[in-house]
Amino acid sequence: MADNYKKMMDDTFGKYYERFRELNATSKENAVTIDELFPDEKPFLFHDRMHKMLSMEVVKRTGLDRYWLDEKRAADGKGVLKQRILMVVIAVAIALVIILLDKFGIITLG
């Protein structure tokens, strides 16, 4: 399953990975701005893809507007998948706690 997730990530973000590598933006010291990353035209769904890569910690932010590719994280499909599953489990647990608190009258939902 982790291999399939890694392949899906590579298929989705591959051109972004390559662009970071072309610019040698694979460390905090070599971070680049969005304008350096795509000087002419940003790819379709650029903002969505960057948001997802940042949330998965595949791309990391340095300062206000500089970004770099964490190659170790990008190669770790299993780690990214674990993070995603953990986020879902935590969200479900929080929802259950809120429902129980409502059921026992500790809080009121509606």
TIGU-470865 format. One record per residue (C-alpha): residue in three letters; residue number from 1; chain; x, y, z. Coordinates in nm, 4 decimals. Layout:
// residues N
site resn = ALA&resi = NUM&chain = A&x = X&y = Y&z = Z
...
This chain:
// residues 110
site resn = MET&resi = 1&chain = A&x = 0.0000&y = 0.0000&z = 0.0000
site resn = ALA&resi = 2&chain = A&x = 0.2842&y = 0.2383&z = 0.0837
site resn = ASP&resi = 3&chain = A&x = 0.4427&y = 0.1710&z = -0.2555
site resn = ASN&resi = 4&chain = A&x = 0.1174&y = 0.2609&z = -0.4296
site resn = TYR&resi = 5&chain = A&x = 0.0921&y = 0.5799&z = -0.2246
site resn = LYS&resi = 6&chain = A&x = 0.4529&y = 0.6697&z = -0.3146
site resn = LYS&resi = 7&chain = A&x = 0.3768&y = 0.6118&z = -0.6835
site resn = MET&resi = 8&chain = A&x = 0.0655&y = 0.8290&z = -0.6572
site resn = MET&resi = 9&chain = A&x = 0.2735&y = 1.1058&z = -0.4947
site resn = ASP&resi = 10&chain = A&x = 0.5403&y = 1.0801&z = -0.7644
site resn = ASP&resi = 11&chain = A&x = 0.2793&y = 1.0912&z = -1.0408
site resn = THR&resi = 12&chain = A&x = 0.1060&y = 1.3923&z = -0.8859
site resn = PHE&resi = 13&chain = A&x = 0.4063&y = 1.5948&z = -0.7728
site resn = GLY&resi = 14&chain = A&x = 0.6799&y = 1.4669&z = -1.0051
site resn = LYS&resi = 15&chain = A&x = 0.7174&y = 1.7839&z = -1.2128
site resn = TYR&resi = 16&chain = A&x = 0.7442&y = 1.9871&z = -0.8934
site resn = TYR&resi = 17&chain = A&x = 1.0119&y = 1.7534&z = -0.7551
site resn = GLU&resi = 18&chain = A&x = 1.2084&y = 1.7857&z = -1.0787
site resn = ARG&resi = 19&chain = A&x = 1.1873&y = 2.1635&z = -1.0775
site resn = PHE&resi = 20&chain = A&x = 1.3166&y = 2.1806&z = -0.7187
site resn = ARG&resi = 21&chain = A&x = 1.6017&y = 1.9477&z = -0.8157
site resn = GLU&resi = 22&chain = A&x = 1.6875&y = 2.1534&z = -1.1258
site resn = LEU&resi = 23&chain = A&x = 1.7259&y = 2.4587&z = -0.9019
site resn = ASN&resi = 24&chain = A&x = 1.9163&y = 2.2566&z = -0.6388
site resn = ALA&resi = 25&chain = A&x = 1.6489&y = 2.3597&z = -0.3876
site resn = THR&resi = 26&chain = A&x = 1.6864&y = 2.0446&z = -0.1809
site resn = SER&resi = 27&chain = A&x = 1.8093&y = 2.2043&z = 0.1404
site resn = LYS&resi = 28&chain = A&x = 1.7138&y = 2.4925&z = 0.3642
site resn = GLU&resi = 29&chain = A&x = 2.0184&y = 2.6874&z = 0.2467
site resn = ASN&resi = 30&chain = A&x = 1.9146&y = 2.6598&z = -0.1202
site resn = ALA&resi = 31&chain = A&x = 1.5450&y = 2.7388&z = -0.0765
site resn = VAL&resi = 32&chain = A&x = 1.3789&y = 2.9256&z = -0.3641
site resn = THR&resi = 33&chain = A&x = 1.0842&y = 3.1592&z = -0.4054
site resn = ILE&resi = 34&chain = A&x = 0.7738&y = 3.0701&z = -0.6038
site resn = ASP&resi = 35&chain = A&x = 0.8842&y = 3.3106&z = -0.8776
site resn = GLU&resi = 36&chain = A&x = 1.2181&y = 3.1315&z = -0.9043
site resn = LEU&resi = 37&chain = A&x = 1.0454&y = 2.7946&z = -0.9048
site resn = PHE&resi = 38&chain = A&x = 0.8114&y = 2.8874&z = -1.1903
site resn = PRO&resi = 39&chain = A&x = 0.9301&y = 3.2152&z = -1.3461
site resn = ASP&resi = 40&chain = A&x = 0.7059&y = 3.2047&z = -1.6539
site resn = GLU&resi = 41&chain = A&x = 0.3787&y = 3.0378&z = -1.5708
site resn = LYS&resi = 42&chain = A&x = 0.2590&y = 2.8399&z = -1.2736
site resn = PRO&resi = 43&chain = A&x = 0.1232&y = 2.4923&z = -1.3525
site resn = PHE&resi = 44&chain = A&x = -0.2475&y = 2.4191&z = -1.3402
site resn = LEU&resi = 45&chain = A&x = -0.3583&y = 2.3492&z = -0.9799
site resn = PHE&resi = 46&chain = A&x = -0.0307&y = 2.4981&z = -0.8535
site resn = HIS&resi = 47&chain = A&x = -0.1720&y = 2.6341&z = -0.5262
site resn = ASP&resi = 48&chain = A&x = -0.3459&y = 2.3069&z = -0.4428
site resn = ARG&resi = 49&chain = A&x = -0.0331&y = 2.1003&z = -0.5134
site resn = MET&resi = 50&chain = A&x = 0.1927&y = 2.3293&z = -0.3093
site resn = HIS&resi = 51&chain = A&x = -0.0543&y = 2.3250&z = -0.0204
site resn = LYS&resi = 52&chain = A&x = -0.0605&y = 1.9448&z = -0.0240
site resn = MET&resi = 53&chain = A&x = 0.3181&y = 1.9129&z = -0.0457
site resn = LEU&resi = 54&chain = A&x = 0.3565&y = 2.1561&z = 0.2442
site resn = SER&resi = 55&chain = A&x = 0.0986&y = 1.9721&z = 0.4556
site resn = MET&resi = 56&chain = A&x = 0.2760&y = 1.6403&z = 0.3905
site resn = GLU&resi = 57&chain = A&x = 0.6081&y = 1.8085&z = 0.4766
site resn = VAL&resi = 58&chain = A&x = 0.7541&y = 1.7042&z = 0.1415
site resn = VAL&resi = 59&chain = A&x = 0.8156&y = 2.0717&z = 0.0661
site resn = LYS&resi = 60&chain = A&x = 0.9231&y = 2.2881&z = 0.3562
site resn = ARG&resi = 61&chain = A&x = 0.8991&y = 2.6617&z = 0.4009
site resn = THR&resi = 62&chain = A&x = 1.1909&y = 2.8769&z = 0.5063
site resn = GLY&resi = 63&chain = A&x = 1.1099&y = 3.2301&z = 0.6093
site resn = LEU&resi = 64&chain = A&x = 0.8054&y = 3.3890&z = 0.4556
site resn = ASP&resi = 65&chain = A&x = 0.8405&y = 3.2959&z = 0.0912
site resn = ARG&resi = 66&chain = A&x = 1.1174&y = 3.0420&z = 0.0317
site resn = TYR&resi = 67&chain = A&x = 1.0620&y = 2.6702&z = -0.0246
site resn = TRP&resi = 68&chain = A&x = 1.2735&y = 2.3583&z = -0.0586
site resn = LEU&resi = 69&chain = A&x = 1.2161&y = 1.9901&z = -0.1346
site resn = ASP&resi = 70&chain = A&x = 1.2870&y = 1.7453&z = 0.1472
site resn = GLU&resi = 71&chain = A&x = 1.4059&y = 1.4553&z = -0.0677
site resn = LYS&resi = 72&chain = A&x = 1.4158&y = 1.2135&z = 0.2238
site resn = ARG&resi = 73&chain = A&x = 1.0499&y = 1.2842&z = 0.3008
site resn = ALA&resi = 74&chain = A&x = 0.9519&y = 1.2706&z = -0.0690
site resn = ALA&resi = 75&chain = A&x = 1.1066&y = 0.9237&z = -0.0938
site resn = ASP&resi = 76&chain = A&x = 0.9282&y = 0.8017&z = 0.2213
site resn = GLY&resi = 77&chain = A&x = 0.5807&y = 0.7155&z = 0.0953
site resn = LYS&resi = 78&chain = A&x = 0.5247&y = 0.4980&z = 0.4010
site resn = GLY&resi = 79&chain = A&x = 0.5960&y = 0.7864&z = 0.6401
site resn = VAL&resi = 80&chain = A&x = 0.3660&y = 1.0240&z = 0.4534
site resn = LEU&resi = 81&chain = A&x = 0.0902&y = 0.7618&z = 0.4443
site resn = LYS&resi = 82&chain = A&x = 0.1281&y = 0.7016&z = 0.8194
site resn = GLN&resi = 83&chain = A&x = 0.0974&y = 1.0749&z = 0.8817
site resn = ARG&resi = 84&chain = A&x = -0.2209&y = 1.0936&z = 0.6732
site resn = ILE&resi = 85&chain = A&x = -0.3780&y = 0.7923&z = 0.8464
site resn = LEU&resi = 86&chain = A&x = -0.2858&y = 0.9330&z = 1.1883
site resn = MET&resi = 87&chain = A&x = -0.4557&y = 1.2617&z = 1.1014
site resn = VAL&resi = 88&chain = A&x = -0.7764&y = 1.0770&z = 1.0080
site resn = VAL&resi = 89&chain = A&x = -0.7670&y = 0.8685&z = 1.3276
site resn = ILE&resi = 90&chain = A&x = -0.7176&y = 1.1809&z = 1.5409
site resn = ALA&resi = 91&chain = A&x = -1.0053&y = 1.3586&z = 1.3647
site resn = VAL&resi = 92&chain = A&x = -1.2368&y = 1.0624&z = 1.4258
site resn = ALA&resi = 93&chain = A&x = -1.1306&y = 1.0444&z = 1.7924
site resn = ILE&resi = 94&chain = A&x = -1.1993&y = 1.4160&z = 1.8417
site resn = ALA&resi = 95&chain = A&x = -1.5391&y = 1.3809&z = 1.6768
site resn = LEU&resi = 96&chain = A&x = -1.6270&y = 1.0888&z = 1.9055
site resn = VAL&resi = 97&chain = A&x = -1.5220&y = 1.2822&z = 2.2159
site resn = ILE&resi = 98&chain = A&x = -1.7349&y = 1.5789&z = 2.1094
site resn = ILE&resi = 99&chain = A&x = -2.0348&y = 1.3533&z = 2.0462
site resn = LEU&resi = 100&chain = A&x = -1.9918&y = 1.1884&z = 2.3868
site resn = LEU&resi = 101&chain = A&x = -1.9599&y = 1.5272&z = 2.5598
site resn = ASP&resi = 102&chain = A&x = -2.2818&y = 1.6347&z = 2.3905
site resn = LYS&resi = 103&chain = A&x = -2.4578&y = 1.3108&z = 2.4828
site resn = PHE&resi = 104&chain = A&x = -2.3704&y = 1.3550&z = 2.8522
site resn = GLY&resi = 105&chain = A&x = -2.4758&y = 1.7201&z = 2.8472
site resn = ILE&resi = 106&chain = A&x = -2.1284&y = 1.8612&z = 2.9108
site resn = ILE&resi = 107&chain = A&x = -2.1449&y = 2.0647&z = 2.5914
site resn = THR&resi = 108&chain = A&x = -2.4303&y = 2.1491&z = 2.3582
site resn = LEU&resi = 109&chain = A&x = -2.3852&y = 2.1117&z = 1.9844
site resn = GLY&resi = 110&chain = A&x = -2.6969&y = 2.2496&z = 1.8551
